[in-house]
Amino acid sequence: MIPLRSTLRIWLAAGVTDMRLGMPGLALKVQEALGRDPFAGDVYAFRGRRGDLVKLIWHDGIGLSLYAKRIERGHFLWPSAKDGAIHLSPSQLTCLLEGVDWRNPQKTWRPELAG
């Protein structure tokens, strides 16, 4: 997982992103749509139309990394802004990836069986 240091800047890309995009496509989206440098070490998070898949990209100084997570029940909480990026703290990102609403922290459903 990503080492979440306290000075890490995390940006949620508002709106819907095509989840077929990989590292190069998401980095291009960061550069062109958000007007930011995808190689500066910040984490950028993207959510698909259904809201059950999130992808994160970041550059760790050596290379670009991609993290993808699909939630089995429900959807990832996302701001309602149409475009731009919203800043999150590392603890808010942790809550987001755990399926917890950081505005009202309560753990969501957890799968009991693997099949």
Secondary structure as a PSIPRED ss2 file (coil, helix, strand):
# PSIPRED VFORMAT (PSIPRED V4.0)

   1 M C   1.000  0.000  0.000
   2 I C   1.000  0.000  0.000
   3 P C   1.000  0.000  0.000
   4 L C   1.000  0.000  0.000
   5 R C   1.000  0.000  0.000
   6 S C   1.000  0.000  0.000
   7 T C   1.000  0.000  0.000
   8 L C   1.000  0.000  0.000
   9 R C   1.000  0.000  0.000
  10 I E   0.000  0.000  1.000
  11 W E   0.000  0.000  1.000
  12 L E   0.000  0.000  1.000
  13 A E   0.000  0.000  1.000
  14 A C   1.000  0.000  0.000
  15 G C   1.000  0.000  0.000
  16 V C   1.000  0.000  0.000
  17 T C   1.000  0.000  0.000
  18 D C   1.000  0.000  0.000
  19 M C   1.000  0.000  0.000
  20 R C   1.000  0.000  0.000
  21 L C   1.000  0.000  0.000
  22 G C   1.000  0.000  0.000
  23 M H   0.000  1.000  0.000
  24 P H   0.000  1.000  0.000
  25 G H   0.000  1.000  0.000
  26 L H   0.000  1.000  0.000
  27 A H   0.000  1.000  0.000
  28 L H   0.000  1.000  0.000
  29 K H   0.000  1.000  0.000
  30 V H   0.000  1.000  0.000
  31 Q H   0.000  1.000  0.000
  32 E H   0.000  1.000  0.000
  33 A C   1.000  0.000  0.000
  34 L C   1.000  0.000  0.000
  35 G C   1.000  0.000  0.000
  36 R C   1.000  0.000  0.000
  37 D C   1.000  0.000  0.000
  38 P C   1.000  0.000  0.000
  39 F C   1.000  0.000  0.000
  40 A C   1.000  0.000  0.000
  41 G C   1.000  0.000  0.000
  42 D C   1.000  0.000  0.000
  43 V E   0.000  0.000  1.000
  44 Y E   0.000  0.000  1.000
  45 A E   0.000  0.000  1.000
  46 F E   0.000  0.000  1.000
  47 R E   0.000  0.000  1.000
  48 G C   1.000  0.000  0.000
  49 R C   1.000  0.000  0.000
  50 R C   1.000  0.000  0.000
  51 G C   1.000  0.000  0.000
  52 D C   1.000  0.000  0.000
  53 L E   0.000  0.000  1.000
  54 V E   0.000  0.000  1.000
  55 K E   0.000  0.000  1.000
  56 L E   0.000  0.000  1.000
  57 I E   0.000  0.000  1.000
  58 W E   0.000  0.000  1.000
  59 H E   0.000  0.000  1.000
  60 D C   1.000  0.000  0.000
  61 G C   1.000  0.000  0.000
  62 I C   1.000  0.000  0.000
  63 G C   1.000  0.000  0.000
  64 L E   0.000  0.000  1.000
  65 S E   0.000  0.000  1.000
  66 L E   0.000  0.000  1.000
  67 Y E   0.000  0.000  1.000
  68 A E   0.000  0.000  1.000
  69 K E   0.000  0.000  1.000
  70 R E   0.000  0.000  1.000
  71 I C   1.000  0.000  0.000
  72 E C   1.000  0.000  0.000
  73 R C   1.000  0.000  0.000
  74 G C   1.000  0.000  0.000
  75 H C   1.000  0.000  0.000
  76 F C   1.000  0.000  0.000
  77 L C   1.000  0.000  0.000
  78 W C   1.000  0.000  0.000
  79 P C   1.000  0.000  0.000
  80 S C   1.000  0.000  0.000
  81 A C   1.000  0.000  0.000
  82 K C   1.000  0.000  0.000
  83 D C   1.000  0.000  0.000
  84 G C   1.000  0.000  0.000
  85 A E   0.000  0.000  1.000
  86 I E   0.000  0.000  1.000
  87 H E   0.000  0.000  1.000
  88 L E   0.000  0.000  1.000
  89 S C   1.000  0.000  0.000
  90 P H   0.000  1.000  0.000
  91 S H   0.000  1.000  0.000
  92 Q H   0.000  1.000  0.000
  93 L H   0.000  1.000  0.000
  94 T H   0.000  1.000  0.000
  95 C H   0.000  1.000  0.000
  96 L H   0.000  1.000  0.000
  97 L H   0.000  1.000  0.000
  98 E H   0.000  1.000  0.000
  99 G C   1.000  0.000  0.000
 100 V C   1.000  0.000  0.000
 101 D C   1.000  0.000  0.000
 102 W C   1.000  0.000  0.000
 103 R C   1.000  0.000  0.000
 104 N C   1.000  0.000  0.000
 105 P C   1.000  0.000  0.000
 106 Q C   1.000  0.000  0.000
 107 K C   1.000  0.000  0.000
 108 T C   1.000  0.000  0.000
 109 W C   1.000  0.000  0.000
 110 R C   1.000  0.000  0.000
 111 P C   1.000  0.000  0.000
 112 E C   1.000  0.000  0.000
 113 L C   1.000  0.000  0.000
 114 A C   1.000  0.000  0.000
 115 G C   1.000  0.000  0.000
